[in-house]
């Protein structure tokens, strides 16, 4: 589901910054590696990498949008971006499921304040930069400005991300054929259940796009003893394809896709992204907004049966340019925003 929606309010910038199967294949040589710090929930054994995806039915739904200007929007260099009117389609061989996106105009034309108490639609219309009012008190807030706090609440392995400049920094990686050189995970020490996650991050899509070469993932409720991202929902930002995907890693290099949608990105320039992910039982929904395209908010729902609790995993994989996570907040949604958020669940 792709929703083009208006933004309102101040955009406070952080300056420190899972049917039938469709098979794709990539090849990546490597070897077995172990986490010397203990059990690695994202441990993988390298070899010939092939990607298998199986679409899970996502109900067709129609949402509305508004069109206004965000006066506090970040600006980025001109580049290639996803067509905002594109239709997000997920099709599987056999039982076919198609998800279409449509948009219309509401808000100012109907006299409804998109940020008021009677507002509907994406929360990122109004709540950008992960403000505290999105959450019930007290949430867990991480601004990655204190290495000691990171060490206390998060783990990392291999080419571990660094805490510097008020950000958690992934890459850039050497992009070698040895996968561990390009693999930077970090995961929470605390397990979360039904949770709202909000993140602000910055990334630079490559000017020359090569599929599977650049991606960043946020995984919800990852079992602590998982060999891969099994039994968990991962939101992948596939920067080479300008695409979002909810998926589950089911083997060394095999994935089950649950839902996908296009997402606008500028190539060769740093993009600032606001991300919301809400997990409630077997239902998930994500909202994403590129601050360079404030009127285009992507809402992606998905359903899959996973463990009710687990770790939060941030994964930088083959990032040829650095990815910076400037702010991350975890907790339950505030009562004032719960109805709007729950309405987006599948």
Buried (B, 14 or more C-beta within 10 A) or exposed (E): BBBBBBBBBEBEBBEBBBBEBBEEEEEBEBEEBEBEEEEBBBBBBBBEBBBBBBBBBBEEBEBBBBBBEBEBBBEBEEBEBBEBEBEBEBEBEEEEBBBEBBBEBBBBEEEBEBBEEEBBBBBBBBBBBBBEEBBBEEBBBBBBBEEEBBEEBBBBBBBBBBBEEBBBBBBBBEBEEBBBBBBBBBBBEEBBBBBBBBBBBBBBBBEEBEEBBBBBBBBBBBBBEBBBBBBBBBBBBBBBBBBBBBBBBBBBBBBBBBBBBBBBBBBBBBBBBBBBBBBBEBBBBBBBBBBBBBBBBBBBBBBBEBBEBBBBBBBBBBBBBBBBBBBBBBBBBBEEBBEBBEEBBB
